């Protein structure tokens, strides 16, 4: 069952379908307003498994929108949201959200999980791509300070081959037991 905020976002999207015959007919401001229904008016989503977009890497956001549109990522709401977006609009959305300040979640990593998480992240050589502070770069997402439930769900989706837009991540996470994935998500969310 969908959480209430997702039902509202889906309803907003459904109401917009008659007007969204193409992204060119909507302004970027109108589209980003729809995005805030789930991703938060001030950048912090109300639902814990919805990702923070504000301050995320521009090109990464663009690629994720493309992947939803192409079916490489699956989410009933997002697939519908991107269906009529063209390449330029998806790039503009990525750029827009990347320019906004990353919101603080206030999440603190439980002390007993930090060492386990650091060990797993080191073994996976995560800093090779996500950089030392897990802030990412243009093509690689920021993980530091992301929603804990979103991080955990994403890692488990890679592990269980639900999310298919990065085969290397699927292989990497297959090596980790679920409790280590939970520890990594909690550690990264607390950075």
Secondary structure, DSSP 8 states (H G I E B T S, - for coil): ---HHHHHHHHHHHHHGGG-S-GGGS-HHHHHHHHHHHH-TTS--SSTTS---TT--HHHHHHHHHHHHHTSS--HHHHHHHTT--HHHHHHHHHHHHTS----------HHHHHHHHHHHHHTTTHHHH-TTS--BTTB---TT--HHHHHHHHHHHHTTS--S-HHHHHHHHTS-HHHHHHHHHHHHT-
